[in-house]
Amino acid sequence: MTRPDRRGLIINVNVLNVGIHAAAWQRTTESSTAFVDPDYYVRQAQIAERGTLDAVFLADGPALRENPAIKPSQALDPGIILGSVAAGTERLGIIGTFSTTFNEPVELAHRLLSLDRLSGGRFAWNIVTTYSASAGANFGLADLPDRETRYRRAGEFVDLVRALWRSASTAGVPGPAVAHEGEFFSAHGRLGQERSAQGEPLLVQAGGSPQGRDLAGAVADAVFTAELDLGAAIDHHRYVSGAAVRSGRAPDAVKILPGLITTIGSSHAEAERRAAEQDALLPEGFAAQRLSQVIGEDLARYDLHEPFPRHLLEPVADPARFGASLGFRESIVRVILARDLTVGEAVRAFSGSGHRVVVGTPEDVADTIEHWYLAGAADGVNLMPDVFPDGLEIFVDEVVPLLRERGIFRYDYTESTLRERYTRNPSNAPSGRRGVA
């Protein structure tokens, strides 16, 4: 893969509570409950903006996902947080997660375009379909719709939201009215607001299933992936590029951004000590429980010294109703098989996360980002520091300068909107699909 513009590397920071590590709340210099304070997110965003990162990324789910006595979870609505971040920054992008399963298109289209206008054209919507049974229970559903149905709804939902955005006014002139009658939604009319500086928000997609990848190829500007090895990441990049072409788009229309978990020290020994100290704060069995959720089988019944049972690594019998992320599971299974790991080795390696982990020096982190970027495996990363704020500060102060010296990352912001920064072409938004007007 050729990169005529070597400085096109994209770096978002995923602000997960006070850090991706489950014990981060016991290690942060912030309050252990900072994740319920919008000003906390503003402070992290300002650190990211100091490093000219592309955007701050917020995950979300409409249910309690973790035992709060062990790992505090996201608690505030991402729209509220990102409104505060937009007001507290000038150039940094803001990316928020909102489900197509538990929202309605007209209401969400209005909220998200409002965020985009508030930020001056810096907003992107991370599209998820939500597979959590606890989320379904919160909405009175005994069973979630199967994966196929959720993605059909998501496709229609996104098309309708984008049609509504196009119906908004430009310089006082209304866009085309929406007249939609579909399988899941009916809508007629226009949004009563102006379009944003970037026209409409960018679209990010985070699903790793075949349905998710096809949706990404059709409509997304970027994909948050969960690839662990270089070869699989290159294959994924090619697949999504092909899906984009099949949808009538350019092969480079979709930016591939794998997650990268970092634990950084001034030496390898310091980084490994930091990681070990964090792991020691977790209750016994926590890591095995997290990996069990991803694999779809309770690992507590297996000896940690045994080879990982091969029957647990076979393809999911009913992908449509699998209750976890197929993308995470696929990535982890591939590595377990390639490395022939024992149960204990797999538990230590993943702890329920399907993202790459780098425990090392700033040079190690810069090396892996540069390698994947120049190899065509990724267009950047979604950074997930172990603990905020110091895990982000060391990245900004010591990793970013290395990436700049290597000629693959910006020294200053030059584009005013997030779309310009991601695409280098503000008119590169995907067109509507299936005739939605």
N, C-alpha and C positions, 0 to 999 in steps of 0.2 A: 504494500500500500504506500503510495507516494504522498508526501505532505509538503506541497509547495509553500504553505504558510506554517512554518515550524512553531510559531507562537500561538497556534490555535488551541493549545491545551486548555481544557476546561477543568476547574476545580470548584466543586461545591463543598460546603461543610454541613454535615447532617447533625444538627444539635439535638441529640437524644438525651433528654433530661439533663443530668449533670455529667454525662459521659456514657459511652457504649458499655463499659464494664459494669456488671451488676453491683459491684462494691464501690462504684464511683462516688456515691453520696457519702461514703465514709472517708473519702480521700480528698475531696474537693476543698479548696480554700473559700468557696462560696458557701452559703447556707445549705444544709442538706435538703431544705425544701425550696431552694431557689427556682426549681422548675415550675412553681406556681406563681412566679413573679415576672411579669412582662419585661421589667427592666433588666432582668438577668439575660434574657435573649438579646436585648439591645446591646448589652455589653459584649456578648460573644460576637454579635454581628459587626460591631465596631472593630474588634480585633481582626475579623475576617476582611473587612474593608481596608484596614491598614495594610494587609498583605495582598491587596488587589484580587482577592478570590472572586469567583463569578457570582455565587449566590449562597444564601443560607437555606437549608432544606429542613422542613419539618414533617416528620411522620405523624400519623394519627390513626386512631381506631375507636369506634363508638362503644367501647366496653373496657372493663378492667381486665388487663391481660396478664399482669404479674401479681404475685403476692407482695403487697406494699411494705410488708415487714422485712422483705428481703431485697426487693428492687422497686423503688418508687417509679411510677409510670407517668407518661404524658397526661396532664390533667386539664390544661386549658385549650379552648378552641383555637386551632391554628390560625384562623382568620383574625382573631383578636391579637394574637402574638405578632403576626406579620404586619398588622396595621401599626403596631408600636415600633417594629423594626424599620418599617418604611419611613416613619417620621424621624427615627434616630440615625438614619444613614442617608447617603446622597447617591451612590452609584451601585451599591451591592444589590444583586437580584434577590428576590424572595420566592421560594417555592413551597407550596402548601399541599398537603394530602387531603383529598375529599372523595368520599365513596360514591360510586354510581348506584350502589345497591340501597343505600339508606338516605338518599337525598332526592329532590325533585328538580328537573332541568331548569324551569323558569326561575325558581328561587335561587338556585345555585349560580346560574348564569349572571343574574343581577349582582349577587354578592362578589363573585370573582372579578367581574368587570369593574366593580367599584374599587376593589383592591388594586387592580391594574392602573386605574386612573389615579388613585391616591398615591401610588408609588411612582408615577410618571413613566409608566411602561416598563416596570421591572418585575412583573409577576409571572409565575408559571404555575399551572395546575398539575399536580401529580395524581393521575387517575388510578384508582384501585377499585376492585369489585368486592372486596371484603369476604374472607372465607371463615371468619371466626364464629363459631356456634354461640358463644356468649354474646356477641353483638346481635345475632339474630334473636336471641332470647330477650334482649333489651327492647327489641321492636315487636315483641309478641309472636315471633316465628318459632314454631317447634323445630322446623328444619329450614335451613337456607336453601334457596334455589341451587340446582346443580351448576357446575362450572360452565357448561355450555349455555345454559339459560342466563347466567350472570353476565357472560361476555356478549351475548346477543343484546341484552338490555344495555350494557355499557356502550356498545357500538352505536345503538340508536340514541342513547343519552348524549354521547359526545357530539354526534352529528347535529342534534337539536340545539345543544348549547352553542355550538359554533354558528349555527344559523341565526340564533337569537343575538349573538354578538355582532354578526354582520347586519342585523336589522337596526342596530343603534345608529345614531346620527353622526355624520361627519361634517364639521363646520356648519351645523344647523340643518343639514339635509338628511332626512331619514334614509336608512338603508331599506332593502327589500323586505316586505312583510313576510312573516313566517306563516305557512299554511301546512301544518304537519298532522297527519293521521297515520300512526304506526302501530306496531304490535304492542308496545308498552305505553306510549304517550300520545297525547293529542294537544296541540297548541296552535293558536292563531293570533297574530298580532306582532307587536314590536316591543323591544326594550326601550324604556323611556329615559335613556341617557346617552351621552356622547361616547364615541369610541376612544380608546386610549392612544397614547403617543406611539405605541408599537402596533396599533391596529386591533389586536386582540391578544390575550395571554398566550404564552407558549404552552405546549402540552407535553407532559412527562408521563411515562408509563413504567410501572415497576413489576409487572407480572412476568414470570419465567416460563409459563406453560406455552404450548403451541398457540393456543388462542390469544394469549397475551402478546406473544411476539408478532403475530399477524396484525393485531390491533395496533401495535407500535409501528409496524411498517406502513400501515394505512394512514395514521393520523399524528403520531408523536413527533416531537422535535428532539426528544432525548429519551433514553431508556436507562433506568437504574437497575443494573444487573447484579447477579450473584455468582460470578465465575471465579474459580479458584486456581485454574491452571491456564497457561498461555494458549495452548492448542485449542482448548474448548472455547476460550474467549474469542480467538480468531474465527472459529467456526460460527459462533453466535453472531459476531459482527457481520459476517458474510450472509448469514440467514436473514437478519433484519434488513440489510441493504437490499437483498433480493426481494424481500416482502415489500419494501418501499418501491422498487422498480415495478413490481406487479401491480401496484396501486397507482402507477402513472407518475411517480415521483423520482427525483434524482437519487442515485445510490448513496450519496453522502448526506441525504436530508435528515437522517436520524443519528444523533450523537449517542455513542455507547459509553456509559459511565458506570463501571463496576464499583462496588463498595470497597473501601480500604480502611481497615481497622489498624490504628497505629499506637504503639507504646514506644516512646522515643527516649533515649538516654544519650549522654555524651560519649558513652562507650557501650559495647555489647553487654558487658557485665552489669553496667548500671541499668540498662533497659531490661535485662532479664531479671534483675533484682526487683525492679519496679513491678514487673508483671507477676512475679512470685508473691510479692507482698499483697497485691490486690487479690490474687486467687485465694490466698490464705484466709481472707475475710469472708469467703463464701461458706454457707453451711454445707455439711457433708451431703453428697448426692445431688447437689444443685446442677452441676454440669451434666451429669447423666440424665437428669430429668429434662433439661433443655434439649439435648440431642434426641431423646426419646420422642419428643413432640415433633421434631423435624422428620425423623425416620418413620414415625407412625407405629412404634412398638415400644413397650416398656423394657428398657435395657437393664433394669435392676435385677431381673431374673438370670442374667448371664454373668459368668465369671469374667472379670476385667482382663484376665491373662489369656483368655481364649481368643482364637481368631474370630474376627467379626462374622457372625452367622451369615452364610451366603443367601439363605432364603429371605433375610431381611433386606437384601440389596437388589432383589428382583424388581422389575417394573411394577408399579402400583396396579392392583387388579382392576380397580374402578376409579380411574383418574377423575371422572366427573364428580365423584363424591368424596375424594380425598380431602381431609379436613386440615391440611397444612399447605405450605408453599411447595409446589412441584419444582420450581426453579431451585430453591435451596436444597431440596432433597436430591435432585439430579446432580448438582455440583458436588455435594458431599459424598454421595455414593460413588461417583467417578473417582474421587481421590482415594477413598477407602480401598477400592478394588485395585487401583494402580499401585498403591503402596503396600497392599496386603496387611492392613493394620489390624491390631487386636482391638477388642472392645475398649479397653482402657486407653490405648493410644488414640483411638478416634474420639473418645470423650475429652481427653486432654487437648486434642488438636482443634476441636470445633466448639464445644460447649454450647451447641445449639445455634451457632452462627454459620451461615453459608457464605460469608465474605472472606476475602483474603486478609491475612493478619501479618503485619510486619512488626517484629520486636527487634529494635536495633537503633542504629545511629541515624542522624539526619541524612548522611550519605546513603545509607541503606534504603531509606524511604524514597529519596530522589532517584536512586538507581532503578527501583522497581517501577516507579511511575514513568520514567523515561523509556525503560525497556518495553513496557506494554504499549506505550504511546507510539513509539517509532516502529514497533513490530506490526502495527495495525490491529492490535487486540482491543484497544480502547481509545476514545477521544479525550479522555480525562478520567477523573475519579470523583466519587462521592466520599469525602473524607469523614471518618468516624473516630475521633480521638478517644482514647481510653477514659480520660478525665478532663473536664473543663474547670478552669480556663487554661491551666498550664500545658495540657496536651495540644491545644490549639496554638497557644503562644509560641511554643518551641517550633511548631510547623511553620508558622508565619515568619519567625525571626531567623530560623536556620535552614529549613527545607526550601522555602520559596526563593531565597537568594541563590541557592544551588541550581534550581530550575531556570532561573533567569540567566545565570552564567552559561548554562548549556544551550541557551537560545530557544527554549520551548515554552516560555511563559512571559507574560507581559510585565513591563515595569510600571505602566500607568494605565488607567482606564482611558480608552479612546472613544468607545461607543456610548451613546446615551441610554439606549434601551437594552433589555436583556435579549430580545430577538436579534438585534444587530450583533451582539456579542457572540451569540450561539451560532448564528448562520452566516455572518458577514454579508447578509443580503436580506434586508427587511421585508422583501416581498416573497420570501421562501416559505410562507405558511402553507400547509397542505390545504387542498381544496376540499369541499364537502364531498361526502360519499352517498351512494344509493339515492341520489336525487333529492336530498333534503334541501328545501328552499328556505 
